[in-house]
């Protein structure tokens, strides 16, 4: 495993982040794994050197955070040995104030997340989406208070327009150090403004859905995840891109998943892709991508077929 600094901070993270969205209540989503099924996956990730883990308060109605806390405490002897990230924004109750990025919701959400996670602090607290109904000054001041209170070590953001991110940074007492954005070979609209902005400002980039909900690993839209995930259904399945990935994988005698991850890891602006896993083998595949170095010609072959699309 390789380790890098998160953006311009002193925080060291593994080059891969294990996304914990796959772990939760199977009665909510057919592809969610319970604690027993998730445990060997998390153990394997730790064995392979992954120390960075990402969840959110809305995953599986809070069960995702509960499982994340239990799983990580069972494999790490020291809280300082891993980096834990979670998110706030989406509804966590039916209350009018049980969602968004108001001061009231942020203050309630962090305490609820800490209880579910079984920890005193979160290393990286991320706003899950932009809240058009709350002044960004209110949001950034509330987040700064969490840092000052010791409940949060660093702040991050996810999925918004670059102008919104820049506006937040401009008014922030404590600025964001990372952007968790939607970025992979099938969806590259982030290359327009967000990634150049992050590279220029020294902000860590943590791409989620690096395999396009598995499409870059299997090119199969018939799985339970693909059928039950609204984002997966929105993908433009570009056969030319998929064919290019398969061609490079065949020449290298490796998997398409490794090729797609290696392409992301080769981008100097990318800190750590957030990889999901529902099998132990998925962890091994992701770690193997760290050793795959693509040539300039291979990168050109992978990127040339891409056709611009509307932002998701």
N, C-alpha and C positions, 0 to 999 in steps of 0.2 A: 504494500500500500504506500502511496505517496501522500505527503501532507503539505498543505499550503496555508498561507495567511488568508483570512477572509477579508477581501478588499484591502483597505489601507489600515486595518486594525492589527493588533498583536495576537488576535485569536487564531489558533491553529486548528484547522479542520482536515478531515480525511478528504482525499480527492473525489470520493464518491460519498453521497449522502443517501442513507436508506430512508425512503419515504414509507411512512407507516399507515397510509390510507387503506391498504389492503387488509388491515387487521381490525376486527370489530365484531358487530352483531350480525351473524349470518341470516337472521330473519329479516333484516333491513335490506341487505344486498346479498344476492346469491354468491358473489365472489369474495365476500368478507370472510376472513379466517379468524377463528377463535384462538384463545390463548394456547391451547395444546398444539394446534397446527402451526401457529406462528412462532412458537418458542425455538424450534430447530433452525428456522430461517434467521432469526435474530442472533442466535448463538453462532451460526456460520458466518454471518456478517462481522461479528466481533472477532472471530478467529481469523478472518481475512484482513483485519486491521481497520475496519470501518468504525469511526468514533463519532460520526455526525448523523443525527436522526431528526426527522421532520414530521410533525403531525399538525393537527388543527382542532380547535374546540368543537367544530361542527361535524367532524368525522364520526359517522355511526352514532350520532346523537350523544357524543361525549364518551362513548365506550372506547373509541380509538385512543383517547388520551389515557383512560384508565389502564388499558392493556399496555400502552407504551410505557407508562410508569412502572408497572409490575414487571414487564419483560426486561427493561433496562436495569432495574434494581437487582434482578436475579442473576444477571451476568456480569455486572460491574461491581466491584467491591467498594469503589470510591466514586462519589458524585462528580468529582473533578476530572474523572477519566473519560468522560464523554460530553459532547456538545448537543444540547437539546433545544430544538426549535418548535414553536407552535404559532398559531395564528388566531386573529380575532376579526370579526366583521359579520359573518353570517348569523342568522337567528339561532339562538340557543334556548329560547322560550317563546311563548305566545304573547308575552307582554309587549306593548308598543316600544318600550325601551330595551327589549331583549335582543337587539341587533344593531348593526351599524358601528360607527366610530365616534359616538358621543362620549363625553367624559364619563357620564353615568355608566354606559355600557362597558367601556374599557376597564373602569375600576372594578366593576362586578365580574367581568369576564376573566381578568387575570387571577383573581382570587379563586374563582371556580376552577380554572385550569390548573393552578398550583395544587388544589385539593385533589383533583383527579389524577394528576401526575405524581403526587406524593413527594413533592420537592419544595424547597424554599424559594427557588428562583428558576427562571428560564434563561438560557444563554442568549437566544435570539427570538425576539417577539416581533411577529410580522403582521402588518395589516393585510388581510386576505384580499381585499378589493378596495377600490376608491369609493368613498361615501359622498355622493353629490348633495346630501341633505345636511351635512355637518360642516361648519367652517373648518378648513384644514388647520387653522391656528389653534382651535380648540383641541383637535386630535393630537397635534404635535406637542402641545403643552401637557396634555394628560399623559402621553407616552414618556415625556421627559420626567414627569413626576414618578413614574414607575421605576425608571433608571435610578433616580435619586433615592428612592425608597429601598433599593436593593432587590426588588422583585424581578428585575430584568437587567441583563448585562449589556445587550446590544439590541438595536432596532433594525428591522428589515421591512420590506414592502413586497407586494406581489401583484402582477397583472394590472397595469394601467397604461395610459398614454404617457409618453415621455414628458410632455408639457406639465402634466399633473405631478409627476414625480419631481420635476425640477421646482415646481411651485412649493411642494412640501419641503424640499431641502432648503429652499430660500428662507422659510419662516421657522425652521426647526431649531429649538434650543439644543437638542441632541439629534443630529441628522441620522438618516438611514445609512447603514453600511452595506446593505445587500438588496438585490432585486431578484425575486423568484419569479421568473417569467416563463411563458409558454414558448418553447423553442426546440425544434428538431428538424430533420431533413425534409419532412412533409409540411412544416409550418415555420417559415423563416421571416415573417413580417417584422420580427423584432430587430432585424438587421438594419431597418430603415433609420430608426432614431434611438431606441432604448439602449441597445448594446453599445453603439458608439458613445452615447452619453455616459454610460457606466464606465467604459474603458477610459474615457477622458477624466472622469472624476474619481477614479480609484475605488469604484463600488463593485463589490463581489457579485457575480452573476451565477445564479443557481437554477438552471433550467429544469422545469418540471415536465413530465411526459416526454422524456428524451427518446423514447421508442414509439411515440405517437400512439399511446394506449395499446402497445403491442403490435401495431400494424407493421412496424419496421423490423419486427422479429419474426412474424409469421405470415403477414399479409392475409390475415383471416378475420373477417368481420362477423363470424358466426358464434363467437365465444360468449359466455354469460356476461363477461365484463363489457365487451363491445356492444352487446344488445341492451345492457342495463345502464350504460353510461351515456348521458346526453352529450358530453363533449366528444366522445368517440364517434357518435353518430353524425357530428358536424364536420368531421374531417373530409377534406378533399383527397380522395384516394388516387393519387397521381401514379398511374402505372409506369410511366417513364422513369420516375424517381425510384420506385420500387425495383424496377428492372436494373437500374444502375447499381443499386445497393447489392442486388443478387450477383451481378457480374463481378463486382470487386470482391465479394465474399468467396465466390467460386475460384477466382484467380489466386486468392490468398489461402484457400482451403480452410476457411473459418466460417463463422456464422454471420448472418446479416445483423444480428443484434450487436455483435462486437464491432462490426464496421460502423454502424450508426453511432454507437457510443464513442468510438475512437475519433470519429469526425468531430463530435462535440468537444471532446477532450483536447483536440488539437487546436481549438480556438483559444488564443491567449487571453481573451476576455472572460472565458468561462472558468469559474472557480471549482464548482462541484455539481455535476448533474444529480438531480434527485431521482433515484431509481426505485421503482416498486418491485416487489418480489412476492410471488405466491408459491414458489418452490425453492428449495435450497440451490438447485442448479441455476436459478436466475441470478443468485448472488455470485456464483462462480463465473458465470458468463460476463457479468458486469466488471468484475475485478480483472478478468483476462483482457478486457479492452484496454486497460492501462498500458499493456505491453505492445499494443498494435500501433505502429506508426505509419500513417498513410503518406504516400508520396504526393507531390504537387499534382501530378497527372491524375492520380486517383481522386484527389479532392475536387479537381476540375470536373471529372466524370460524374461525381456525385452531385455537384451543385448546378451544373449546366442545364439539366432538364427542368429545373424548378420554374413554375409559373406563378407570378404574384397573385395573391388572392385577398379577399376582404378580411379584415381582422376578425378573429373569433372573440 
